[in-house]
Amino acid sequence: MRRDHRKKPSGVGIKGIGAYVPEAFLTNSDLERMVDTSDQWITERTGIKKRHKANPEQATSDLAREAALKAIADAGIKPTDLDIIIVGTATPDMFFPSTACLVQKEIGATKAAAFDISAACSGFLYGLSIAEDFVRAGKYENILVVGAETLTRILDWSDRTTCVLFGDGAGAAVVGRVGDGHGIISTFLGSDGSMGDLLKLPAGGSRMPATEETVRKRLHYVKMEGNKLFKAAVKAMVNAATKVLDDSGYRSQDLDLLVTHQANIRIIDATAKRIDISDEKVYRNVHEYGNTSAASIPIALAEAKQKGMLRDGMLVELVAFGGGLTWASVLMVW
Ligand SMILES: CC(C)(COP(=O)(O)OP(=O)(O)OC[C@H]1O[C@@H](n2cnc3c(N)ncnc32)[C@H](O)[C@@H]1OP(=O)(O)O)[C@@H](O)C(=O)NCCC(=O)NCCS
């Protein structure tokens, strides 16, 4: 008899998933009227066609709350069943209280401890990995992991190299026991702080507190070296994607669905090509939302589930990359 050397799922995984994006959006033609750009340039270089934008009264925790309530309903639990809330975000409502604490209040999760994690676009997968370990350790049952962003608030709307790329949104998952044969098989987290300057928001922290000068110099907006970041992104995503597969004894051809961070269609395509996975197994929705940072993977998962592309028993891989630099991957049986 042939022994199966493949690693088994832990029995801990995603019990419920939900997403929310604000109604308002900007198309590429809208942006043509704001900066020197074109629908053709944006479409060819990024794949993005539109991006959603929070209303002036909406902050990150408001988007997070909507996604959280959907994930909780999908899991068939109540907010008071939550033990922990983890929010991955680069655009918190404020320094403190944490966005997770604001969500805890908003949804009435009175039993839950709450904290944010800062891993930029990799935030949701960092949170998912932490949540799996917490549940596996036996102390907690239900953990809400949210990726939520209002990136349009930190974009320089006069900088065409960044303002066309990002959008607002939130996605959430309830992590808990999902039964034998299901759940997370392997996770991998990584970072390289030496490349942190490629994507950052320079001012407003303790290094460069807000002054009239920092505002005048537009230092409270996203600064990015797109070209270098592009190369680093493909390399990190390919390595992360390969790592959890190798660690678990699987090949990319075994996957039923690959959901990567949605930053740029060319990064997604290059990653998929290099790990050699067939095209129809790769989820893409960057054209619809732009880069929603930590929210992109849970939004994609919720959407894939709704479309019937994410079904019971599927082998699914999630791969993220973001500022920091950070990267992460998760292999699971849905
Ligand atoms: C940003 C990005 C789309 C730019 O594409 P690119 O092919 O690398 O293009 P370049 O940066 O080399 O710029 C090419 C030219 O287009 C111009 N350009 C930049 N943004 C433009 C825009 N919105 N519209 C029109 N032209 C633009 C540049 O000024 C440059 O002009 P030049 O050659 O006259 O100097 C791409 O680098 C990218 O996606 N990087 C990764 C970004 C990312 O994913 N960040 C988040 C990580 S989580």
The ligand as an ORCA input file, in Angstrom:
! r2SCAN-3c Opt
* xyz 0 1
  C       2.901     50.951    -10.655
  C       3.047     50.108    -11.909
  C       1.702     49.740    -12.463
  C       3.814     50.907    -12.960
  O       3.995     50.124    -14.117
  P       5.416     50.082    -14.806
  O       5.264     49.263    -16.026
  O       6.409     49.604    -13.770
  O       5.643     51.557    -15.207
  P       6.814     52.560    -14.748
  O       6.734     52.834    -13.288
  O       8.097     52.009    -15.272
  O       6.382     53.842    -15.522
  C       6.358     53.879    -16.939
  C       5.923     55.250    -17.372
  O       4.525     55.405    -17.116
  C       4.302     56.624    -16.401
  N       3.141     56.470    -15.542
  C       3.125     56.104    -14.245
  N       1.857     56.096    -13.798
  C       1.074     56.443    -14.852
  C      -0.308     56.611    -15.006
  N      -1.174     56.396    -13.990
  N      -0.776     56.968    -16.213
  C       0.050     57.192    -17.243
  N       1.387     57.058    -17.146
  C       1.887     56.687    -15.952
  C       5.582     56.842    -15.639
  O       5.720     58.199    -15.287
  C       6.616     56.389    -16.643
  O       6.837     57.427    -17.557
  P       8.324     57.733    -18.073
  O       8.755     56.464    -18.769
  O       8.092     58.882    -18.971
  O       9.119     58.040    -16.851
  C       3.840     48.800    -11.601
  O       5.183     49.104    -11.378
  C       3.315     48.076    -10.426
  O       2.204     47.591    -10.422
  N       4.128     47.934     -9.356
  C       3.705     47.266     -8.174
  C       2.822     48.165     -7.381
  C       2.111     47.442     -6.298
  O       1.622     46.368     -6.514
  N       2.059     48.042     -5.112
  C       1.396     47.484     -4.008
  C       2.105     46.301     -3.528
  S       1.093     45.468     -2.363
*
